[in-house]
Amino acid sequence: AQRLGGVAVKSVDEIPAGSTPVFIQYEPSLYRGVSDLLNEISTIEGFPVVDVHTEIPSDIVPVLVSALKGSAIVGVKRGPREGRTWFLPHISYAPVRNYEPPPDEIRLGTFGFAVPNKNYEKLIELAFQLHVPLTILAAVANATPGIEVLSRAYVDYLRMMSHSSPDIEVIDDFLTHEQIVSKLRQCSHLICAMDDLDRTSGSMRMMALAGRPIIGLPCAGSEEVGAVTVESLSEITLEFLGRDLPLPSFPDGLDQYLALLHSLEIYV
């Protein structure tokens, strides 16, 4: 909101009069269903634009497009590809270029919610094999009760795997943006072990802000941030980590959102 010259509000009741467009972030944890979203849209004057962070049933898409009064749907990670749909990345800060130097010793790191598809256990195994320390920033995903139970169990499993090793750090607290970047900068290399990532990754974009090389498996997320790709984590050796690896690079998303606003012919 700040980078687009707007304001962030907690509910439709706080929207300043005459505001347009109004971006709505749609996630399952924030709404009981699509009907709640449609009700909210109906109360908004001007142009509502929906940032979709989940799958919406295909039969609902035409209803949603109609409710948006000719505006737009933005698919941030995934979502409907019908009607007036834009697929845009999150707006973020540009990758860091002027930053403190990396640590002298190799230290691996990663970031993202504590859910099994992150494959953090594979990074623990890699750290043990290479005899290097590892920092896992894996906040418990507590948006819904079911996912929270799974997430907490996964954190317990990771801690059991690490055998209370002082070289394996598992942090499950919610940290601020600045704290996350600061902790990641204490690492020499950042790794994403997800092998089914077919869309843009907020976690990888956050890791890219630290200004450290990112290593990932071939996927849409790795391609977007300019990660160094490997076919298997077994390719990551001490010799590999000792190479001069390129830093990540990706667009910050601002230009794409500005293009959307211009297309709506409401941007001044």
N, C-alpha and C positions, 0 to 999 in steps of 0.2 A: 504493500500500500504506500509506504514512504517513497519507494523508488518510482512509483507511477504518479506521485504527487497527490495521493489520496489519503484516506484515514481508515483505520481498522476499528470495527465496532464488534460488540459481543452478540448483538441481536438486531433484528429488523427494527425494533423500537428505538434504537439509537442512531439510525441512519439520518444524517443531516438532510433537511428539506432541500429538494432540488438536485440531489446527488444522482449522477448518472455517468458511467454505468455502475451497477452494484454487483460486485463479484461475490458469489456464494460458494463456499467450499463444501462439497457434498461427500461425506464419508459415513459409513454405516453406524459408527459409534456416536455420531452427532444427531442422527435422525432415526426414528423407529421404522421408517419406510419412505418410499417415493412419494406417497400421498402427503406426508409432512412437508416434503420439499415443494410440492405443487402448491400447497396452502401458503407457504412462505412466499413463493414467487408472486402469488396473486395479490399480496399486500404491498409489493414494491412498485413504486412509480418509476418511469423512465425505462432504462434498459437493464434487465437482470442478465448476468452472465454466470453460468454454472461451471465451476471447476470440479470435474468428476474424478474421484479417486477410487472408484470401485466399478464393478460391472452393473449395468442397468439392463433389465430384461428388454429384449428387442421390441416387444409389443408396447412397452412404455415409452420408447424413444419418440415416436410421432406425437404422443400426448405432451411430452416434455418440450419438444421443439415448438409446438403450438403455444404452450404456456409462456414461452420465452419471448413472445411478441416479435418474432423475426430477429431476435438477437443471436446468441451463439451459445454453444456448449464447448467447453474446453476440456479435452482429455489430457490430464497431466501425466498419469502413468498408464492408465488403461481406461476403457469406457466405450461409449457408443461411437461408431464411425459413420453414422447416417445423418442426414439433414445438414444443418449448418454447424459442422463440427470442426474444431481446430485441435491439433495435437501439439501441445507446447510443453517445454520443460518448466520446472519450477523457476521462478526468478530467484537468483542468488547473487551473492557477491562474486566478482571475478576471481579466478584462482590467484593465490598469493605468489608474487614473484620476488619481492624484497622481504626476506624473512630471516630469522636467526638460523645459523647453520645447523645441520643435522648432528646428532650425537656422534662421537668418535667410534663407538662400538655399534654393531648391528643390533637393532631392537625392532621386532616386528610389531605391527599394530593393525587393528581393524575396528570398524564402527557399524552399528546397526542394532535394531531391536533383537532381543533374545528369542529367536524362533528357530526351529530346527533346520529350515531351508538355508540358513546362513552357513551351515557346515563349520561352525567354529571348532568343533572337536577335531576336524582335520588340521586346523591351524595349530592346535595344541600338540598334535602328533608331530607336525612339521617342526615346531619349536624344540621339542624334545630330541628329534633326530639331529637337528643342527646345533643343539646346545646353545641356543640363543634365547633371550627373554622375549616375552610376548605380552602386549596389552590388548585386552578385549573390552571395548566400550559397548556393552550390550544391555541397555535399559530394559526392564521388564515391560512387555507390551500389555498394558492394563486397560485398554479401551473397552474390552468386553470381558465378562467373567470367564468364559470358556477359554479364550486366548490367554488370559492372565494366568490361569492354572497351568496351561501348557508351557508358557514362558518361564514361570518360576521353577517348574520341574526341570526345564532345560538348563537354567542357570545352576541348579543343584547338581545336575549331571556334569556340567563343565567343571565345576569346582571339585567334584569327586575325581574326574579325570586328571586334574592338575596335581593331585596328591598333595595339596597345600604347598606346592613348590613356590618359593619366593620369587622365582623368575616368571611365573605365569600370573598375571594380574587380570582378574575378572571384575569389572566395575558395572554394577547393575543399577546405579543411581541415574536419575534424570539430571543431566548437566545442561548448563546454558550453552548457547552457541560459542561464546568465547572460551568456556572451559573445555568444550569438546576439541576445538581447534588447538588449544594450548596443549592438551594431553596428546593429541596426535602428532604434534610437532616434536614431542619427546622421542618419537620413533624415527628410525632411519628409513623404513620401508613399510608401506601399507598394503594389505592383501585382502581381496574379496574372493571367497571360496565358493560363492554360489555358482551352480552349473546349469541353472534353468532360467537365467535372468534374460527375458525376452523384451524388456521394456526399460525405459529410463529409470535410474536408481537414485533416489534422494540420498541414500547412504554413501554411494560412491561419489556423488557431487560434494557432499560434506567432506569426505576424505580428501578430495582434490583441493579443498581450500587450505589444507595444511602445507601445501608446497613440498610434498614428499612424493617420490615415485610410487605409483600404484601398480600392483601386479594383479591380474585377474584372468579368469578363463575366458575364452572367446564368447562374447555375448553382447547384446545391445548396450548394456550398461558400460562395459569396458570400452566399447567403440566410442560412446558418447563422451567420456571423460579423457580419452587418449591414454588409457592404461596400457602397460606392457603386458601382452597376452602370452600365456603358456597353455599348452594342450593339457598338461597335468601338473599338479602341485609338486610332483616328484622332480620336475625340471628346476625347481627352486633349490639351488645349492649355495654354499658359501661363496663359491667362485662366481655364480650367477649374481648374487647380491653385491659382490665386489665390483661389478661393472659400472660404468657411467650410464645409468639408466635415465631416460628422458622424464621430465616432470609432466604431470597431467595438464591438459588444456581443453577448455570447452566454453561455448558461448554462455553468457550469464542469463540469457532468456529475456532480457529487457526489450530488445529490439523486436522480438516476435510478439510480445504483448502490445507494444506500441503499434505494430502493424495491424493487430486485431482491432484496436481502438480506432485507428484511421479507417479501417474497412467499415466500421459501424457508423462512420461519419459523425461521431459525437465527441471526438477528441479535439481540444483546443490547446 
